[in-house]
């Protein structure tokens, strides 16, 4: 019997390499250089050639920048998660702006809105007003530094899109772990945004999300793990790491009726263009 506390068995290697567009290596337990190397070795063995490891608080912001210097397969994104914004100080803003300027930081984020936790645990999360103010600040930062904006959107679709429209989006907007339906996907596609899909797109009960994934053009599609969360089918509930990305990629190709090698190539090309990194 398998231990559900352990990683799933390694998936079959992909026919070419992909980039995990959003993960949290520190939360996966890869807390030092040796751990990062080991996680990337596991991922590379199945065709995941690199990752963007993403900050969600100030400690993580410093860590992801450091980690991006430990291994050439690691890039970073720096921002403050919306649920952490109730104490967003000027000193934090100054530090984020400094860190975002580092050469291996390829995106601003994750930022955005999370209304799930404002309902589920309002006493321990940031109020909507603080989230919206911080989101607008990150939008302006992305425009100032010319790097993609990586958005966290949970139960806040309408406000995320309206704030982007009102503030004026940066050149590249990524909706990480896209969770909308087909109607929202069409809005995002028309706006030129990039939609990144994680493990939930493989969940058989995620009908609206799976319908949305079929609509996204190759040039606006990324794949991610959001590890250690959201382990894809058929291993939902077990620990997640970048090594598991091929499960999502294969399921997504089947869902879209697309040749696997074609999808792999397209997502890698989109990641290279969006993040400004080579093959």
ABEGO torsion letter per residue (X at the ends): XBBAABBBBBBBBBABBBBBABBBAAAAGBABAAAAAAAAAAAAAAGBABBBBBBABAAAAAAAAAAAAABAABBBBBBBBAAAAAABBAAAAAAAAAAAABAABABBOBBEBBAAAAAABAAABBBAAAAAAAAAAAAAAAAAAGBBBBBBBBGAAAAAAAAAAAAEBBABBBBBGBABBAAAAAAAAAAGBBBBBBAAAABAABAAAAAAAAABBAAABBBBAGOABGBBOAABGBBBBAAAAAAAAAAAAAAAGBBAAAAAAAAAAAAAAAAGBBX
